[in-house]
């Protein structure tokens, strides 16, 4: 069996449709949303992909969803947030198109869907990264003269 799972096949699965429905509910439930995002980061950290580019992109997407949920960042269409969130829900679900317990294959569908989603919303995530960097930068107006 190939480790390449087309994301299109994943997005048409019953598991993905369930994840999509849950993503819509979670945006209105900050406590459950925080719990899901925390679980995604924990699951990612325990995987062999923890230091991959995909993992870095997923961490950034999680920060984006947190910022969106808090109201700190709203420069993204809600459709894109829901797409990211559905992929995160799918990633966290233990039973999806290919159950995670199947070693070597269990994460293949998760990674295919995450990769496809993050590629689809790459411009929005990149804009968020720029915003995030600007927010973290010190304000020159607050600096004291030497």
C-alpha positions, 0 to 999 in steps of 0.5 A, a space after each residue: 500500500 502506498 504512503 501517498 493518500 490523495 487529499 481529495 479521497 480523504 476530504 470525501 470520507 465520512 471521517 473528514 465530513 465529521 471533522 468538518 462539522 466539529 470544526 464549525 461547532 468548535 469555533 463557538 466553544 473556546 474551551 473545547 477549541 483550546 483543548 483540541 489545539 493543545 491535543 494537536 500540539 501534543 500529538 504532533 510532538 510525539 510523532 516522528 514528524 515533530 521537526 518537519 516543515 509540515 509540523 512547523 506549518 501546523 504549529 503556525 496554523 494552530 497559533 493562527 486559529 488561537 489568535 482568530 478565536 481570541 479576536 486578536 487576528 481576523 485578517 483571514 476568511 472564516 472559510 480558511 479558518 474552518 478548513 484549517 480547523 477541520 484538518 486539525 480535528 481530523 489529525 487529532 481523531 484516532 479513528 479516521 480513514 486510516 486508523 492511527 494505530 496502523 503503524 507506518 500507515 496510520 498517519 499517512 492520511 492525516 499528513 496528506 490532509 494537513 499538507 494539502 490544507 496548509 498548501 491551500 491556505 499558505 498565503 493566509 498562513 504566511 500573512 499571519 506569520 508576518 502579522 505575528 512577527 510584527 506583533 512580537 517586534 519591539 515598538 520603536 516609539 517605546 524605546 528610550 533615547 540613548 
